[in-house]
Amino acid sequence: MIAPPPVSRLTFELHAVDPDSGARRGRLYTRHGTVETPAFMPVGTQATVKTLHPDEVRATGAEIVLANTYHLMLRPGADLIRSAGGVARFMGWDGPVLTDSGGFQVFSLAHRRAVSEVGVTFRSHHDGSVQELSPERAMAIQIDLGSDVAMALDHVVGLPTAREAVAEATARTGRWLERCVAAFAAGGGHERGGALFGICQGGMEEDLRRESAAMLAAAATDGCAIGGLSVGEPKPVMDAMLEVVIPLLPRLKPRYLMGVGSPEDLWNGVARGVDLFDCVLPTRLARNAALFTPDGRVNVQNRRFATWHEPIEPGCDCQTCTRFTAAYLHHLFRTREVLGLRLASVHNLRFLARQMETMQLAIGEGRFGRAHAAFLDRYRPVDAAVMPPG
């Protein structure tokens, strides 16, 4: 890892832009470490990447992880985490942490919450207690968590939704961002070494996306996130929304596509100028025996792997493939051994990290387009035809 320079707040260096696409190579400096971009952030929802020790997460190549504000504010609470020295120290992670605002989780509780201009009132899924989350409280909680990157509170709507509701939520997201910026400054967020990213919304409406992107570009934030995508819409629609939004965002601020983590979506996002991604997908798939390979996704519980005494991906340098065979993984999942969940998670996170490393190198060498085409020519997202020898 490159040692970060002394920084009082997040800084971003843009090192290369591929001449044939919008792909960018950069470096993000935070008070807790450096992140080479484009980068994928493993999700540690409750201050842990499920089943994995922090050293295992680091060994996959991850340089930054994401933690979930909604879950941590409810249990164990921001006060306790602040007293522990912040979320990174609490979870034993020696690098930067980005925290979401909690908005996505709150708005997914459709029958448990009420929205007003002030914020959101909802009932805890743990004990039914009434909780409130406003832009100001979202900032205060994330400052207490010691986040390297805090996310603004946005108004998320599920799809499909009437245009009027999307327009209302998009406008409210803009008004809430102004309050988040003010609250983050008033709470000393930057003085404590943190940074604030705003979020673009707008559903699948091009004009609303443009309005939201223009609002975000003008805001006093340290980075720009794109939310409300990868929520079930066809992939070409997501790509079209990225092509609408990204040209409107500041060139010298990092760009973060929220909730995206399939290999093909990472490549397609980077091709359009995205710098950061996060998603539970790689570890969730892993816990269900689905592993990434260069040819596509496979289910190691399939009978064809029972006697495959080779790594699930020959040539992979992860701690799983360098020591264990597909047959052993098959055995672990068939016998419901927890080690199978860990080994599969290690592999999937390393696979994505290797994809990001490949993209970084290709962008720097001016051949991203060829590398992208080669990946898409080989990779099949589901039901890949990976067969064992013989």
C-alpha positions in Angstrom: 0.0 0.0 0.0 1.2 3.5 -0.8 1.5 5.6 2.3 -0.9 8.4 2.3 0.4 12.0 2.6 -0.8 13.9 5.7 -4.3 14.9 4.9 -6.9 16.8 6.9 -9.6 15.6 4.5 -10.1 13.2 1.6 -8.2 14.0 -1.6 -8.4 12.4 -5.0 -5.8 12.3 -7.7 -6.8 11.5 -11.3 -3.8 9.8 -13.0 -5.1 8.5 -16.3 -8.2 8.5 -18.5 -8.4 5.8 -21.2 -8.5 7.5 -24.6 -11.1 5.2 -26.1 -13.6 5.2 -23.1 -14.4 7.1 -20.0 -12.4 4.7 -17.8 -10.4 6.5 -15.1 -7.3 5.5 -13.1 -6.9 7.4 -9.8 -5.9 7.4 -6.2 -8.0 8.3 -3.1 -6.1 9.5 0.0 -7.9 9.3 3.4 -6.6 9.6 6.9 -6.7 5.8 7.3 -5.0 4.8 4.0 -4.8 5.0 0.3 -7.3 3.5 -2.2 -6.3 2.8 -5.8 -9.2 3.3 -8.1 -11.2 2.0 -9.7 -12.0 0.0 -6.6 -14.6 -2.4 -5.2 -15.6 -2.0 -1.5 -16.6 -5.2 0.3 -19.7 -4.6 2.5 -19.3 -5.1 6.2 -23.0 -4.4 7.1 -22.7 -4.8 10.9 -19.0 -3.8 11.2 -18.0 -7.2 9.7 -17.7 -8.7 6.3 -19.8 -11.8 7.0 -17.7 -14.9 8.0 -14.4 -13.2 7.4 -11.5 -12.0 9.6 -10.3 -8.5 8.7 -7.0 -9.9 7.7 -8.7 -12.3 5.2 -10.6 -9.3 3.8 -7.3 -7.3 3.4 -5.6 -10.3 1.8 -8.2 -10.3 -1.0 -6.8 -6.9 -2.0 -9.5 -4.8 -0.5 -8.4 -1.3 0.6 -11.6 0.1 1.9 -14.8 -1.4 3.2 -18.4 -0.2 3.7 -20.4 -0.3 7.0 -24.1 0.2 7.4 -25.2 3.2 9.4 -28.8 2.0 9.8 -27.7 -1.3 11.5 -25.0 0.3 13.6 -27.1 3.1 14.9 -29.6 0.5 16.2 -27.0 -2.0 17.5 -24.6 -1.5 19.2 -25.2 2.3 18.8 -23.1 5.2 17.6 -22.1 6.2 21.1 -20.5 2.9 21.9 -18.6 2.8 18.6 -17.4 6.4 19.2 -16.1 5.3 22.7 -14.3 2.5 21.0 -12.4 4.9 18.8 -14.5 4.7 15.7 -15.8 1.9 13.5 -12.5 1.0 12.0 -10.9 0.4 15.3 -14.1 -1.3 16.7 -14.0 -3.9 13.8 -10.3 -4.3 13.8 -9.9 -3.0 10.2 -6.7 -1.1 9.4 -8.0 1.0 6.5 -10.6 3.5 5.5 -14.4 2.9 6.0 -17.2 4.4 4.0 -20.6 4.4 5.8 -23.9 4.7 4.0 -26.5 7.1 5.4 -29.1 4.4 6.3 -31.5 5.8 3.8 -31.8 2.7 1.6 -32.5 0.4 4.6 -35.0 2.9 6.1 -36.9 3.3 2.9 -37.1 -0.4 2.4 -39.2 -0.6 5.6 -42.3 0.6 3.6 -44.8 -0.5 6.3 -42.7 0.8 9.2 -41.8 4.3 8.2 -43.2 7.8 7.5 -41.5 10.5 5.4 -41.7 14.2 6.0 -39.5 17.1 5.0 -37.9 16.9 8.4 -36.7 13.3 7.8 -37.9 9.8 8.3 -39.6 8.2 11.3 -39.5 4.4 11.4 -39.7 1.4 13.7 -36.7 -0.6 14.5 -36.8 -4.1 13.0 -35.2 -5.3 16.2 -37.6 -4.2 18.9 -40.2 -2.0 17.2 -39.0 1.2 18.9 -39.7 4.4 17.2 -36.6 6.0 15.6 -36.0 9.2 13.7 -33.4 9.8 10.9 -33.0 13.3 9.6 -30.1 14.7 7.5 -28.7 16.3 10.6 -28.9 13.0 12.6 -27.4 11.0 9.7 -24.4 13.3 9.7 -24.0 13.3 13.5 -24.1 9.5 13.6 -21.5 9.0 10.8 -19.2 11.6 12.5 -19.5 9.6 15.7 -18.8 6.4 13.8 -15.5 8.0 12.6 -16.3 7.4 8.9 -13.6 8.2 6.4 -16.5 8.8 3.9 -20.0 9.7 5.1 -23.0 9.5 2.7 -25.7 12.1 2.6 -29.2 11.1 3.5 -31.3 10.7 0.3 -34.9 9.8 -0.4 -35.0 6.4 -2.1 -38.1 5.1 -3.8 -38.7 1.6 -5.0 -39.4 0.9 -8.6 -41.7 0.9 -10.5 -43.0 4.1 -9.0 -45.1 6.9 -10.5 -43.1 9.8 -12.0 -44.6 12.2 -9.6 -43.3 10.3 -6.6 -39.8 10.0 -8.2 -39.8 13.7 -8.9 -40.8 14.5 -5.3 -38.1 12.2 -3.9 -35.4 13.6 -6.2 -36.2 17.1 -5.2 -36.2 16.2 -1.5 -32.8 14.5 -2.0 -31.5 17.8 -3.2 -32.9 19.8 -0.3 -31.6 17.2 2.2 -28.2 17.3 0.7 -28.0 21.1 1.5 -28.8 20.2 5.1 -26.3 17.4 5.2 -23.5 19.7 3.9 -24.4 22.2 6.6 -24.6 19.6 9.4 -21.4 17.9 8.4 -19.5 21.2 8.6 -21.2 22.2 11.8 -20.4 18.9 13.4 -16.7 19.2 12.5 -16.8 16.3 10.0 -13.9 17.6 7.9 -11.9 18.7 11.0 -12.1 15.1 12.2 -10.7 13.8 8.9 -13.9 12.7 7.3 -15.4 13.4 3.9 -19.0 13.8 2.6 -20.4 12.3 -0.6 -23.7 13.4 -2.0 -26.1 11.2 -4.0 -27.8 11.5 -7.4 -31.3 10.1 -7.7 -34.0 10.4 -10.3 -35.2 6.9 -10.9 -35.1 5.9 -14.6 -36.2 9.4 -15.8 -33.5 11.1 -17.8 -34.6 14.6 -17.1 -34.8 14.0 -13.4 -31.4 12.3 -13.4 -29.9 15.4 -15.2 -31.5 17.7 -12.6 -30.2 15.7 -9.7 -26.7 15.4 -11.2 -26.5 19.1 -11.8 -27.6 19.7 -8.2 -24.9 17.3 -7.0 -22.2 18.8 -9.2 -22.9 22.2 -7.6 -22.9 21.0 -4.0 -20.0 21.4 -1.6 -19.2 17.7 -1.3 -16.0 15.7 -1.6 -17.4 13.1 -4.0 -20.4 12.1 -6.0 -22.5 8.9 -5.7 -25.1 7.5 -8.0 -27.9 5.8 -6.2 -31.2 4.2 -7.2 -29.7 1.9 -9.9 -29.2 -1.9 -9.9 -32.6 -2.2 -8.4 -34.1 -4.7 -10.9 -34.0 -2.5 -14.1 -32.5 -4.1 -17.2 -28.8 -3.6 -17.5 -29.0 -1.4 -20.6 -31.3 1.0 -18.7 -28.7 1.3 -15.9 -26.0 1.9 -18.5 -28.1 4.6 -20.1 -28.7 6.4 -16.8 -24.9 6.3 -16.2 -24.3 7.9 -19.6 -26.8 10.7 -18.7 -25.4 11.4 -15.2 -21.6 11.0 -15.4 -20.8 13.7 -17.9 -22.5 16.2 -15.6 -20.4 15.3 -12.5 -17.1 17.1 -11.6 -14.2 15.5 -13.3 -11.9 15.8 -10.3 -14.2 14.3 -7.7 -14.5 10.6 -7.2 -17.6 8.9 -8.5 -19.3 6.1 -6.6 -21.9 3.7 -8.1 -23.9 2.4 -5.1 -25.0 -1.2 -4.8 -23.3 -2.7 -7.9 -21.0 -5.7 -7.7 -21.4 -8.2 -10.5 -18.2 -8.5 -12.5 -19.8 -7.4 -15.8 -21.4 -4.4 -14.1 -18.1 -3.4 -12.7 -16.5 -3.4 -16.1 -19.4 -1.6 -17.7 -19.4 1.0 -14.9 -15.7 1.7 -15.1 -16.0 2.0 -18.9 -18.4 4.9 -18.2 -16.1 6.7 -15.7 -17.1 5.2 -12.3 -14.3 5.0 -9.6 -15.9 3.2 -6.6 -18.4 0.4 -6.2 -19.9 -1.6 -3.3 -22.3 -4.5 -3.1 -23.2 -7.5 -0.9 -23.5 -9.7 -4.0 -20.1 -11.4 -4.0 -20.2 -12.5 -0.4 -23.9 -13.3 -0.5 -23.5 -15.4 -3.6 -20.5 -17.1 -1.9 -22.5 -18.1 1.1 -24.9 -19.8 -1.4 -22.1 -21.7 -3.1 -21.9 -19.5 -6.2 -18.4 -18.6 -7.2 -17.0 -16.3 -9.9 -14.6 -17.6 -12.6 -13.3 -16.0 -15.7 -15.9 -18.0 -17.7 -18.8 -17.0 -15.5 -20.5 -17.9 -12.3 -20.7 -21.5 -11.1 -22.4 -23.4 -8.3 -19.8 -25.5 -6.5 -22.6 -27.7 -5.1 -23.2 -29.1 -8.6 -22.4 -32.8 -8.8 -19.8 -32.2 -11.5 -17.5 -30.6 -9.0 -17.6 -33.6 -6.5 -14.5 -35.2 -8.1 -12.8 -32.1 -9.5 -9.4 -32.1 -7.7 -8.3 -28.8 -9.0 -9.0 -25.2 -7.8 -12.3 -23.7 -8.7 -10.2 -21.2 -10.8 -6.8 -22.6 -11.7 -4.3 -19.8 -11.6 -6.2 -17.7 -9.1 -3.9 -16.4 -6.3 -6.5 -16.3 -3.5 -6.0 -18.2 -0.3 -8.8 -20.6 -1.4 -7.6 -21.5 -4.8 -3.9 -21.8 -3.8 -4.7 -24.5 -1.2 -8.1 -26.1 -1.7 -9.8 -27.9 -4.6 -13.3 -27.6 -6.0 -14.0 -31.1 -4.7 -13.2 -29.9 -1.2 -15.4 -26.9 -1.5 -18.2 -29.1 -2.8 -17.8 -31.3 0.2 -17.9 -28.4 2.7 -21.2 -27.0 1.2 -22.8 -30.4 1.0 -22.0 -31.0 4.7 -22.9 -27.4 5.7 -19.5 -26.6 7.1 -18.9 -22.9 7.9 -15.5 -23.1 6.4 -17.1 -23.4 2.9 -18.8 -20.0 3.4 -15.4 -18.4 4.3 -13.4 -20.0 1.5 -16.0 -19.1 -1.1 -16.2 -15.5 0.2 -12.5 -15.1 0.0 -12.4 -16.3 -3.6 -15.2 -14.0 -4.8 -13.8 -10.9 -3.2 -10.3 -11.7 -4.6 -11.9 -12.3 -8.0 -13.4 -8.8 -8.0 -10.2 -7.3 -6.7 -8.2 -8.9 -9.5 -10.7 -7.5 -12.0 -10.2 -4.0 -10.6 -6.4 -4.5 -10.7 -6.7 -5.6 -14.4 -8.7 -2.5 -15.2 -6.3 -0.2 -13.4 -3.4 -1.6 -15.4 -5.3 -1.5 -18.7 -6.3 2.1 -18.1 -2.8 3.1 -17.3 -1.5 1.5 -20.5 -4.2 2.9 -22.7 -5.8 -0.4 -23.6 -8.9 -0.6 -21.5 -11.2 -1.0 -24.5 -9.5 -4.2 -25.6 -9.4 -5.6 -22.0 -13.1 -4.8 -21.6 -14.0 -6.6 -24.9 -11.9 -9.6 -23.9 -13.6 -9.9 -20.6 -17.1 -9.7 -22.1 -16.2 -12.2 -24.8 -15.4 -14.8 -22.2 -17.5 -14.1 -19.2 -21.1 -15.5 -18.9 -22.9 -14.1 -15.8 -25.0 -17.1 -15.0 -24.8 -20.8 -15.8 -21.3 -20.6 -17.1 -20.0 -23.6 -19.0 -17.1 -24.3 -16.7 -16.5 -28.0 -16.8 -13.9 -30.1 -14.9 -11.3 -31.9 -16.9 -12.6 -35.1 -18.7 
